[in-house]
Amino acid sequence: MNNSFMERTEKAIAGLHRLANNLWWTWNPRAQDVFHALSERKWRSSNHNAVAVLKSISHAELQARLCEKEFLQSVETVLQAFESYLTKEETWYHEYSSGADGKLVAYFSAEFGLHECLPIYSGGLGVLAGDHTKSASDLGIPFVGISLFYRNGYFQQRIAPDGWQHESYPLIDPHELPVELVTDADGNPVVASVEIGHSTVHFHAYRLNVGRATIYLLDTNRDENDLHYREISSRVYGGDSTTRVMQESILGIGGVRFLRKLGLAPTVYHMNEGHSAFLTLELLREQLEAGSSREEAEHWVRRHCVFTTHTPVPAGHDRFSPDLLDHLLSKFRERLGFDEQTLLAYGREDVSNKEETFCMTVLALRMSRAANGVSELHGRVSREMWQSFFNASSPDEVPIGHITNGVHILGWMANRTRQFWHKHLGDKWIYYLKKEAIWAQVSDPDLIPDEDLWALRYGLRRDLIEYVRRRMRHQFHSVGADYNEVQDSILNPDALTIGFARRFATYKRAPLLFRDFERILALINDSERPVQLVFAGKAHPRDDQGKSFIQQIVGYSKNPALFGKVVFLENYDINVARHMISGVDVWLNNPRRPMEASGTSGMKIVIHGGLNFSIQDGWWREGYNGENGWSIGDDHHDQDVALQYEKDASQLIEILENQLIPEFYNRDEFGIPRQWIQRVRKSMETLIPQFNTDRMVADYVMKYYDLGK
Ligand SMILES: *Cc1c(COP(=O)(O)O)cnc(C)c1O
């Protein structure tokens, strides 16, 4: 080995460490291949964590492994792509802003769902925040995120033999994660503080690199804090109202203070849901301290804040009792120079009502220059809900708009699917996800033959089934049989495969499909045209009804008449989701309208050739056009919840029986379901360019961030 080769390998090793500490690898399969190749076992056992893989390998081994020329070259290729991604100047935002400098978006969210190795999210809200950040990076938007570092994360789910969900909270170790402690020039942690009750609570932060974007995760686990303050940030949405107010104080007030410590002055503060709305009070405090009048200060705050609401029902909004709030914010309030009622009024619809609770959504709405819901229907529902607050004579005058959610397509794409598009469309499409002309090509059977699409579907369905069979081994004790004997009978690679996975919130109505048990039983067991179902999802630890829904589905999966045809996968997370959304033929979503503000899981399947079968709610109400999937119900819902349940259940099974199953099994002499494939093309062509976060984030920039020239 000569010196220049040594230099090359050392450079590659340094590059690998930089790469592992940037979640860019989570949406770049070539980068993942490198860590997978370094240690396949560790890659799997760490839930695909690049940092954990590198930690488990000595410098000597890395040097030796990189002596293999082909491997070194593939590492260098990945590192070059990484470097050019980070430094690229011609981004969408650069073009849009004509190079304007000095803008910065600060995006506050109580959770970020970025990757399965970082369990700091509970569900759709977090996944949306994660996808938002990845697209902000891809589009070149100056962007910083704020959240909490949850040492115990969100819970891990185990299902007991009786079907009941049990939760555990493993400790996560920041040294094993793609995060870095934020330190000053002397290497000491940067520490900021927030007044809580009569105390001062200190926190440091971890930096999470997401491509060109950065997220700061605040952590109160410091020696100088009392024990109960050290645990503020231990669990995602953990504890009672007291913990929630304390978490939200750290997130909102602490978030602004931490940005200041770093010398950052964002030009827009985006609140993703109301949890972070205390940030407006901290901004207000800063303005007052700088000598502004209250009116000027409020005006300044409003000019800098935007708010996205995600909650379509009044009961879903964070509300705190006046006593609790005043107690926990007392010292902070003194710094604001407000009396008790003045502070509380910011979170009240009726500022003179001293009984009214303090609502985070009200605070956010009052202190933002603009607010939006996350689908067209949700925007409308929100305008109706807040009409009296805004004193509007009609809902149309309420200043709440909408931007429909999306998903970060590259991050959700299975490797097999990525290769498929690479083969048929080349590489350019990656940079034009929201360009309709790119996806219009999908209608051309000369470019993409039916046969290729059908082969893709079969390949992806097989991948899912292999995954389920591997995974079921570890949860099989709850079924109690010899796994080796039965594993090949779990799921049928030729059967129509329907997926249902999401949080088991009761409004999502997981058991709806089983309303007429005999009828679904007959469909599943039809030997000519079988149907199979894959379920996954967690119920909130305090939601016993959600847990009973899980128990019901797990019960069906153990019923001898349904065994291997109805499957429940434990511990739903981003990894389980990724396998499910790519493998299933049909994605079922049947929430109670209009409770699904947007929903995003159905958007993830489209690029893989899956089809949506959903209620006319949230995004699907906009996406469905009559020929790109199937719809349950119409643009209307009954106030009678039980009646609506019956209607939806009967229409669901009706469409399944008379439309979906026949179309899936209607094959020509080559075994290909032409009509089905035609529907898949329509789905891709119409949905991909719309329901992605590149389109969504660009909408935020143009409509709400005011980041133009
Ligand atoms: C996409 C996703 C969600 C959101 O699913 P919805 O069906 O839109 O509620 C929740 N959890 C995980 C892990 C996801 O990947």
The ligand as an SDF file (V2000), in Angstrom:
LIG
                    3D

 15 15  0  0  0  0  0  0  0  0999 V2000
  -47.4650    7.3540    6.8420 C   0  0  0  0  0  0  0  0  0  0  0  0
  -47.4420    6.9260    8.2410 C   0  0  0  0  0  0  0  0  0  0  0  0
  -48.4630    7.3200    9.1120 C   0  0  0  0  0  0  0  0  0  0  0  0
  -49.6410    8.1380    8.6590 C   0  0  0  0  0  0  0  0  0  0  0  0
  -50.6400    7.2520    8.2180 O   0  0  0  0  0  0  0  0  0  0  0  0
  -52.1540    7.7130    7.9770 P   0  0  0  0  0  0  0  0  0  0  0  0
  -52.8190    6.5330    7.4160 O   0  0  0  0  0  0  0  0  0  0  0  0
  -52.0870    8.8490    7.0220 O   0  0  0  0  0  0  0  0  0  0  0  0
  -52.6790    8.1000    9.2870 O   0  0  0  0  0  0  0  0  0  0  0  0
  -48.3990    6.9000   10.4340 C   0  0  0  0  0  0  0  0  0  0  0  0
  -47.3910    6.1400   10.8880 N   0  0  0  0  0  0  0  0  0  0  0  0
  -46.3880    5.7470   10.0790 C   0  0  0  0  0  0  0  0  0  0  0  0
  -45.2880    4.9010   10.6370 C   0  0  0  0  0  0  0  0  0  0  0  0
  -46.3840    6.1210    8.7350 C   0  0  0  0  0  0  0  0  0  0  0  0
  -45.3900    5.7180    7.9470 O   0  0  0  0  0  0  0  0  0  0  0  0
  1  2  1  0
  2  3  1  0
  2 14  2  0
  3  4  1  0
  3 10  2  0
  4  5  1  0
  5  6  1  0
  6  7  2  0
  6  8  1  0
  6  9  1  0
 10 11  1  0
 11 12  2  0
 12 13  1  0
 12 14  1  0
 14 15  1  0
M  END
$$$$
